[in-house]
Amino acid sequence: MLRLPKRWDLATVQDPEVLELVSGTQDCLLDLTDVQFIDSTGLGLLLRWHKQLRAADRQLVLVAPSRAVQRALSVTRLHEFFTSAPDAASAREILAQRRAERSSVVILPAVSESTPVLAWQGEVTAANIESVWEQTRAPLASVKPPAGLVIDLSRVRFIDSSGLGLMVRAKKVARSHGATLAFTGLQPAVHNVVRLAQLEAFLLDTTPSC
């Protein structure tokens, strides 16, 4: 648990000790209770830490963000980008849930007589795509045409370019076997990544919206 000072601005974030706050090997909880002022530099550093930790398959949770922080995140439309918790106990519960997700990124929530269903959950990024692929490849290879496979993404909070590439890879493998693969239940953040990459038509079998 790291408590940030009252001012989180250019002068503060240039402190060498501050820059090393998330240099360890654990998940990070940032207590923002006392922060009364935060500028674009402070927000930028939070974003940098978030990306740095995510790349290392670690988590960043904002604990009890003050009104100043909440307002800054809302104005910059970053409130949905970060995970927040009202207190330390709730933040640790979130971390426990995320660790459980990482232990099993691919699950089998339901089986249909005609179409097997897999589910990816949590975050699908460069840090875990090989694990996700290993758990997806066998069910995908076992599909016998003309049957298909459904991958439910309703439990996926975030997917990066590597995860997007994995979706493309799975789709191509299915097609090469003469089988179908459908991605369903995309959350807005995930759907937005697909849309920005202009892959809706290929991955979702839809015509990209104008």
N, C-alpha and C positions, 0 to 999 in steps of 0.2 A: 504494500500500500504506500503510494507516494502522494504527499500533500503538496499541492501547488500553492504559490504565494498569492497575495492579494492582487498584484499586477502581473499579468502574463502577456508581456509585450516585447518589443525588440530588445530593450535593455536587459530584461530577465533571461530571455532564451539564448542570449550570447554568452551567458555564464558557462564556462567549461563543465562545471559540476552538473548543471542542468542537462547539458547535452548527453551526459553519460547515464541519465536516469534509467533508461530502458536498455542498457547495454548488457544486462544479465541474460540468463537462460530461462527465466520463468515468465509466466503470464504477468500482466501488469494491471494494477488497479490505480487509477488516478483520482484522488480525492479533490474535488473542485468546489468544496463547500465555501472556502474563503475567497475565491476569486471574485473581485469586484470590477476588474477591467481586463478585457482581452481584445487584442487587435488582430489584424490580418496575419502578422508574423506569428503570433501565438497560435492561431488556428492552423497556420501552415505547418508548424512544428507538430501539432497534434496529428495532422494528416500524415506527415512523414513517419511519425512513430507507428501509427496504425498500419501503414503499408509495410514498414520494416518488420513489425511483429508478425503480421499476417504471412509475409514471405518466409518467416522462420517457423510457421505453424504454431504461433503463439497468439494469445488474445489480449486485447486492450479494452478495459471497461471503465467508463467514466462514472464515478461515484458521486451522488448528490450534487450534480452540477448546479451552480448558483443561477439566479435569475439573469445575471449578466452573460453567463455562458450560454444559457438556454436561448436568450435573445439573439446572441451572435450566431449560434448554430441555425436558428430558424431563419434569420435574415439571409444567410449564405446558403440556405437549403442543404445543410450538412447534418441536420438532426437525425435523418434516417441512416446516415452513413456510419455513425458511431453507435455502439451499444452502451446504454446507460442503465444505472441501477439507483434506487433511492437511498440505499445504505450498503455498508460493507457486507453484511450477511447475505443480502440479495445478490450482490455482485459475485460472491463466492459460490452461490447456488448456480448462477449462470456459468461460471467457469467449470463447475462440476458437470453440468449438462453438456458443455462443449467438449470436455474431455471424453465423455461417453460417446458423443457423436464421432469423434476422431477414431475411436476404437472400432467402429463399425460404420463406415461411410455409406456402404451399400447394404440395404436390407430388403427383405422379401415380405411386404405387408399383405399381399393377397395373391392367390393363384386362380386364374380363370381356366376353364376347360379348354378354351380355344387360344387364348392369348396370355402368356405369363407376364407378370408385372414385377418389375424391380423398382426400388426407390433409392435415389441418392439423397443424402441429407447433410445439413451443416453447410460447409464451404467446400467448393471444388476448385482448387487452385494448383499452381505449380508445385506446391509443397506436398500434395497428396494424389496427383493425377495417376501416378503409376499404380498406387494401391487401388484406386477406384477402377482403373482399367482391368487390373488382375481379377477383381471381384465381378466385373461386368462381362468379361470376355467369354467365360465358360457358359453362362446362360445364353449369351448371344449366339455362340457357336452351336448350341444344342437346339436352336429353333429350326424346325423343318418347314421349308416352303410348302404351301403358300402361307403358313402361319406367320405370326409376327411377334414382336416383343414391345412392351410398353415400359418406358422409364419415367416414373413419377418424380417430378422435381418440386412438388409442393413443399417439401421440407428443406429445400436448398435456399439459404439466405443470400448467398453471394457466389458468383462464379467469375473468374478472371479470364484473360485471353487464352491461357493454357487449358482451362476447363472448357472453354468454347471450342478449342481445337479438339478436345477429347470427344465432344458431342459430334463434331464433323467426322472424326475418325470412326466412331461407332456407327454412324449413319452409312458411311461408305462400306464398312465391313458387312453390314446387314445387306446392303444392295448387292454386294459381290456374291453373297450366298443365295440371292434371289428371295430374301426374306424382307419383311417390312419392320421398321423401327419408328415408334412414335414417342415424342417427348410431350408430356402433359403436365398440367398444374403449375406452370411457370409463375413465380412471384414477380411483381412489377420490376424489381431490381434486376432479376435474371432476364426477364423478357426485354428489358431495355438494352442489356448488353448484346443480346441476339439482334435486336432491331438496329442498333448503331453499327453493327458489323455487316448489316444488310444480308443476313442469313436466314431471315424468316421463311422465305420461300423454300429453301433447301431443308432446313431443320424441322420446320413446323408444317410443311406442306401447305403454306398459305401464300397469298400474294402480298408483298410488303405494302404497308399503308403509305399513302402519300403524305 
